[in-house]
Amino acid sequence: MGMTLAEKILARASGRERVSPDQIVIARVDLAMSHENADLVRKSFLEIGVERVWDPSKIVIIFDHRVPAESEKTATTHRAVREFVAAQGIPHFYDVGRGGVCHQVLPEEGHVRPGMVLVGTDSHTTTHGAFGAFATGIGATEMAGVWTEGTLWFKVPSSLRIEVEGEFPPWISAKDLILHIIGKLGAAGADYRAVEFNGPAIRWMSVASRMVLTNLAMEMGAKVAFTPVDEVLLSFLRPRVQGELEVIAPDPDAVYERTIGIDAGADLKEPCIACPHAVDNVKPLSAVGEVPIHQAVIGSCTNGRIEDLEVAARVVAGRRVHPRTRLIVSPASQRVYREALQLGYLETLVAAGAMVNPPGCGPCVGVHQGILAAGENCVSSTNRNFIGRMGSKDSFVYLASPAVVAASAIAGRLAHPEAVVKEGRVWQAKA
């Protein structure tokens, strides 16, 4: 009997020939990532009483949630982490203006490779399964233990396999696919499971699009999520990662708890929207109705990459953001920001009336750079729409693809990008 990707990686990391679902293993950690909550980890680590972290080269710290510091309290936290990084000799530290969103920076800077066990003090660490890593979020106290010993216990997850075939219709993206899947399976549909996305439609996707799937898999409860380790991925990694890259794949006779088939052409005929206040409250755009939009957000660890900014720029080019709508754009990293500048995408977005934030999480986590007031509706390319997620508990967040977010900013209401591009300056006709 063969093993799934999750089983293979945990077997090797725990020094076993094979593992099975529900077994408890102690696994070697290859990479430990934290953002500003490294301060909480630092405090727990100091309480343990060990003087030095187990391996400074395997710890990566990236400021991204509150950058630049929005309060004196955050500034004090940043200073404490900077001092700890210096004292411990941690070489991989990305301060304000030097990195971006943690899940974008890790692969960009060559920290992630197939077969790793990667833990992060952020729930969307599952993103790195797009690079063939067993990647999952953990708490600050657990991370303090990792900093101390370099190991962590896991229960081996059972695995779901999602096979996607067919061609995506125009304006339909990876974001629509994963929202469709979450709507179908529910918020607990993959609870503590490993999810393997595969099939012709997945292998056709860019690495950026695959990251959308593994990122949002967490919102249906996944412990880890994977997309294929194939030539598309290896071509992305080779310029960034030193040494040989392992091509890791599930065994042909691996056992899955469940296999789910999806036809992108038949099942995704129009954009999907996650309506307030749950990520699995998914409807086709046409079923949502007339929703005025006060704020539109493009960015985050889900959809702040070059292909996202490109499609948004394509939708808004030659148009103006609706008078009642604010369009906020947050590139996922400094590298993305610079590339989008060079390609003219940010110029196009700004000319349409967008405000560009520095790379970071900002409005997605509801701490600054785009907080919602009571009664306001926001359409966002981010990953959560819970009550109060982006500001007031009396605001409403709709999750959608960057194309739909851009179209809605122009229309001043939830809108299909096809309609906006055809109609031109929609707000002039509708206002």
C-alpha positions in Angstrom: 0.0 0.0 0.0 1.4 3.4 -1.1 1.5 6.7 0.7 0.1 10.1 0.1 2.3 13.2 -0.1 1.5 14.1 3.6 2.4 10.6 4.7 5.6 10.4 2.7 6.9 13.7 4.1 6.0 12.9 7.7 7.4 9.4 7.4 10.8 10.7 6.4 10.8 13.6 8.8 10.0 11.2 11.7 12.6 8.6 10.6 10.0 5.9 9.7 9.6 3.8 6.7 5.9 4.5 6.5 3.1 6.1 8.5 -0.7 5.9 8.5 -3.5 8.3 9.2 -4.1 9.0 12.9 -0.6 7.9 14.0 1.3 10.4 16.2 4.8 11.2 15.1 7.6 13.5 16.2 8.9 15.2 13.0 12.0 17.2 12.3 11.1 20.8 11.3 13.0 22.2 8.3 11.7 25.8 8.4 10.0 27.9 11.1 8.3 31.1 10.1 6.8 33.9 12.2 5.7 37.5 11.5 5.1 40.1 14.2 3.7 37.4 16.5 7.4 36.3 16.8 7.2 38.5 19.9 4.7 36.1 21.5 7.0 33.2 20.5 10.0 35.1 21.9 8.3 35.5 25.3 7.4 31.8 25.5 10.9 30.9 24.4 12.5 33.0 27.1 10.2 31.3 29.7 11.6 27.9 28.6 15.0 29.1 29.8 17.1 28.0 26.8 19.7 30.6 25.8 19.9 29.9 22.0 17.5 28.8 19.3 18.1 25.4 17.9 19.2 26.6 14.4 19.1 30.3 13.5 19.4 29.5 9.8 16.1 27.6 9.8 14.1 30.5 11.3 12.5 33.2 9.1 10.9 36.3 10.6 8.9 38.7 8.3 7.1 41.8 9.4 3.9 42.0 7.4 0.7 42.4 9.5 1.2 45.9 10.8 3.7 47.6 8.5 4.7 50.3 9.0 3.8 50.3 12.6 0.3 51.8 13.1 0.7 52.4 16.9 3.3 52.8 19.6 2.4 49.4 20.9 3.3 47.8 17.5 6.4 49.8 17.2 7.5 48.5 20.6 6.8 44.9 19.5 8.8 45.5 16.3 11.7 46.8 18.3 11.7 43.8 20.7 11.7 41.3 17.8 14.6 43.2 16.1 16.6 43.0 19.2 15.9 39.3 19.6 16.8 38.6 16.0 20.2 40.4 16.5 20.9 38.7 19.7 20.2 35.2 18.3 22.0 35.8 15.0 18.9 35.0 12.9 20.0 35.8 9.3 16.6 35.6 7.6 14.8 38.7 8.9 12.6 40.8 6.6 12.0 44.2 8.2 9.7 46.9 6.9 10.4 47.7 3.3 12.5 44.6 2.8 10.0 41.8 2.3 6.2 41.8 2.2 3.5 39.3 3.1 5.2 36.3 4.7 3.7 33.7 2.4 4.9 35.6 -0.6 8.4 36.3 0.7 9.2 32.7 1.7 9.1 31.2 -1.9 10.3 34.4 -3.5 13.5 34.3 -1.5 14.1 30.6 -2.0 13.3 29.4 1.6 10.8 26.7 0.5 11.4 23.5 -1.4 9.5 20.2 -2.0 9.6 17.7 0.8 10.1 20.1 3.7 8.2 20.2 7.0 7.4 23.9 7.4 5.6 25.5 10.3 4.4 29.1 10.7 2.6 31.1 13.3 0.0 32.0 10.8 -3.0 30.0 9.8 -2.5 30.4 6.1 0.9 28.7 6.2 -0.8 25.9 4.1 0.0 28.2 1.2 3.4 26.6 0.9 2.0 23.2 -0.1 2.0 24.8 -3.6 5.8 24.2 -3.3 5.5 20.5 -2.2 6.0 21.3 1.5 4.1 19.8 4.4 3.2 23.4 5.6 0.9 24.2 8.5 0.1 26.9 11.0 0.9 26.5 14.7 0.5 28.5 17.9 3.2 30.7 19.5 3.8 28.3 22.4 4.3 25.4 19.9 6.7 27.5 17.9 8.7 28.3 21.1 9.1 24.5 21.4 10.3 24.3 17.8 12.7 27.2 18.4 14.1 25.1 21.3 14.3 21.6 19.9 13.6 21.8 16.1 10.9 19.1 16.3 7.1 19.0 16.7 4.5 16.3 17.1 1.8 15.7 14.4 -1.1 13.4 14.0 -0.8 12.0 10.5 -3.8 13.4 8.5 -5.9 11.4 6.2 -6.0 12.8 2.7 -8.6 14.1 0.2 -7.8 14.2 -3.5 -9.5 16.8 -5.6 -9.2 16.2 -9.4 -9.9 19.2 -11.6 -10.3 18.8 -15.4 -11.7 21.0 -18.1 -11.0 24.6 -19.2 -11.8 27.7 -17.2 -14.3 30.0 -18.9 -13.3 33.6 -19.5 -12.8 35.7 -16.3 -12.9 32.5 -14.1 -9.8 32.0 -11.9 -8.3 29.8 -9.2 -10.1 32.0 -6.6 -13.4 31.0 -8.2 -12.4 27.3 -8.1 -11.4 27.2 -4.5 -14.5 29.2 -3.4 -16.6 26.7 -5.3 -14.9 23.8 -3.5 -15.2 25.4 -0.1 -18.9 26.1 -0.8 -19.3 22.5 -1.8 -17.4 20.9 1.1 -18.2 23.4 3.8 -15.9 25.1 6.4 -15.2 21.8 8.1 -15.2 19.7 5.0 -11.5 19.0 5.1 -11.0 19.3 8.9 -7.5 18.1 9.8 -7.1 16.5 6.4 -4.4 16.8 3.8 -5.8 18.0 0.5 -4.1 17.1 -2.8 -5.2 19.2 -5.8 -4.4 17.5 -9.1 -5.7 17.0 -12.6 -5.1 18.7 -16.0 -6.7 22.0 -15.0 -4.4 22.2 -11.9 -1.2 21.4 -13.8 -2.1 24.1 -16.3 -2.1 26.7 -13.6 0.7 29.1 -12.8 2.4 28.8 -9.4 0.7 32.0 -8.3 -2.7 30.4 -9.0 -1.8 27.2 -7.2 -0.9 29.3 -4.1 -4.5 30.5 -4.1 -5.8 27.0 -3.7 -3.4 25.9 -1.0 -3.9 29.2 0.9 -7.7 29.0 1.0 -7.7 25.2 1.7 -7.3 26.3 5.3 -10.7 27.8 5.2 -12.3 24.4 4.8 -10.2 23.1 7.7 -7.2 21.5 5.9 -4.2 20.8 8.0 -2.0 20.9 4.8 -2.7 21.2 1.1 -0.6 20.3 -2.0 -0.5 21.0 -5.7 1.8 19.0 -8.0 5.5 19.1 -8.0 6.0 19.3 -11.7 8.0 21.3 -14.3 5.8 24.4 -13.8 6.9 24.5 -10.1 10.5 23.4 -10.7 10.9 26.2 -13.3 9.8 28.7 -10.7 12.1 27.3 -8.0 15.3 26.7 -9.9 16.4 30.4 -10.1 15.6 30.8 -6.4 16.7 27.6 -4.6 20.3 26.3 -4.4 21.0 22.7 -4.9 19.0 19.8 -6.3 15.2 19.9 -6.1 13.4 16.8 -5.1 10.4 15.7 -7.3 8.0 14.3 -4.7 4.7 12.7 -5.6 2.1 10.5 -4.0 2.4 6.8 -4.7 0.0 5.5 -7.5 -1.6 3.1 -4.9 -1.9 5.8 -2.2 -5.2 5.5 -0.2 -7.4 8.5 0.0 -10.4 9.1 2.3 -12.3 10.6 -0.6 -11.7 11.7 -4.2 -13.7 14.6 -5.6 -14.0 15.4 -9.3 -14.6 18.9 -10.7 -15.1 20.0 -14.3 -13.9 23.6 -14.5 -15.9 24.3 -17.6 -19.2 22.7 -16.4 -19.0 23.6 -12.7 -17.7 27.2 -12.9 -19.9 29.0 -15.4 -19.6 32.4 -13.6 -17.6 34.0 -10.8 -18.1 32.7 -7.2 -18.7 35.0 -4.3 -18.3 34.1 -0.6 -21.0 36.2 1.1 -21.1 37.5 4.7 -20.2 36.2 7.2 -18.6 32.8 6.3 -16.2 31.7 3.6 -18.4 28.7 2.8 -21.4 30.9 2.2 -20.7 30.7 -1.6 -23.0 31.8 -4.3 -22.7 32.4 -8.1 -22.4 36.1 -8.7 -25.8 36.3 -10.4 -27.5 34.9 -7.3 -26.1 37.6 -4.9 -28.2 40.4 -6.2 -27.6 44.2 -6.3 -25.0 44.9 -3.6 -23.5 48.5 -3.4 -19.8 48.5 -2.7 -18.1 51.1 -0.5 -14.7 49.5 -0.5 -12.8 47.1 -2.8 -9.6 45.5 -1.8 -7.0 43.7 -4.0 -4.1 42.0 -2.3 -3.1 39.7 0.6 -1.4 36.3 0.7 -4.3 35.0 -1.4 -4.4 37.4 -4.3 -1.7 40.1 -4.3 0.7 38.7 -6.9 1.6 40.0 -10.4 -1.2 38.1 -12.2 -3.7 39.5 -9.8 -2.6 43.1 -10.4 -2.4 42.5 -14.1 -6.0 41.4 -14.4 -7.2 44.2 -12.1 -5.3 46.7 -14.3 -6.9 45.2 -17.4 -10.4 45.7 -16.0 -10.0 49.3 -14.8 -7.8 50.6 -17.7 -9.4 53.7 -19.1 -12.1 53.8 -16.5 -12.7 55.5 -13.1 -13.5 54.0 -9.7 -17.1 54.7 -8.8 -17.6 57.9 -6.6 -19.0 55.9 -3.7 -16.2 53.3 -3.8 -12.7 53.2 -2.5 -10.3 50.9 -4.3 -7.3 49.8 -2.2 -4.4 47.8 -3.6 -1.7 46.0 -1.6 1.0 44.2 -3.5 2.1 41.0 -1.8 5.8 41.9 -1.6 8.4 44.5 -2.4 9.4 42.4 -5.5 5.8 42.3 -6.7 5.4 46.1 -6.1 8.5 46.9 -8.1 7.6 44.6 -11.0 4.0 46.0 -11.1 5.5 49.5 -11.2 7.8 48.5 -14.1 5.0 46.8 -16.0 2.7 49.8 -15.5 0.0 48.0 -13.6 0.1 50.3 -10.6 0.1 53.4 -12.8 -3.1 52.1 -14.5 -4.7 51.3 -11.1 -3.8 54.7 -9.6 -5.0 56.5 -12.7 -8.4 54.8 -12.2 -8.5 56.1 -8.6 -7.0 53.3 -6.6 -4.8 53.9 -3.5 -1.7 51.7 -3.3 -0.7 50.5 0.1 2.8 49.3 1.0 3.2 45.5 0.8 1.6 43.8 3.8 -1.6 42.4 5.3 -3.2 45.8 6.3 -6.9 45.8 5.6 -7.2 41.9 5.4 -6.5 41.6 9.2 -8.5 44.7 10.0 -5.9 46.7 11.8 -5.1 49.6 9.4 -4.9 50.8 5.8 -8.5 50.3 5.1 -10.9 49.7 8.0 -14.6 49.4 7.4 -17.3 51.5 9.2 -20.6 50.2 10.3 -23.0 49.5 7.4 -20.3 49.4 4.8 -19.9 46.7 2.1 -16.5 45.5 1.0 -15.6 43.2 -1.8 -12.1 41.8 -1.3 -9.7 39.3 -2.9 -8.6 38.3 0.6 -9.4 35.1 2.4 -11.8 35.7 5.3 -15.1 37.5 5.7 -16.0 36.9 9.3 -17.9 39.4 11.4 -15.6 42.3 12.2 -12.7 40.9 10.1 -12.0 44.1 8.4 -13.3 46.6 10.9 -16.8 47.2 12.3 -18.7 44.1 13.3 -21.6 45.8 11.5 -19.8 45.8 8.1 -20.1 43.2 5.4 -17.3 41.5 3.5 -17.7 39.6 0.2 -14.8 37.5 -1.1 -14.1 37.4 -4.8 -11.4 37.2 -7.5 -9.3 40.2 -8.3 -11.2 40.6 -11.6 -14.5 40.8 -9.8 -13.1 43.2 -7.2 -11.8 45.5 -9.9 -15.0 45.4 -11.8 -17.0 46.1 -8.7 -14.9 49.1 -7.9 -15.7 50.6 -11.3 -19.4 49.7 -11.1 -19.9 50.7 -7.5 -21.7 47.4 -7.0 -20.9 43.7 -7.2 -20.3 43.3 -10.9 -19.0 40.7 -13.5 -15.8 42.0 -15.2 -17.3 41.2 -18.6 -20.1 43.6 -18.1 -17.8 46.4 -16.9 -15.4 46.0 -19.8 -18.2 46.0 -22.3 -20.1 49.0 -20.7 -17.0 51.2 -20.3 -17.3 53.8 -17.6 -20.1 52.1 -15.8 -20.5 54.6 -12.9 -21.2 57.4 -15.3 -24.1 55.5 -16.7 -25.4 54.1 -13.4 -24.8 57.0 -10.9 
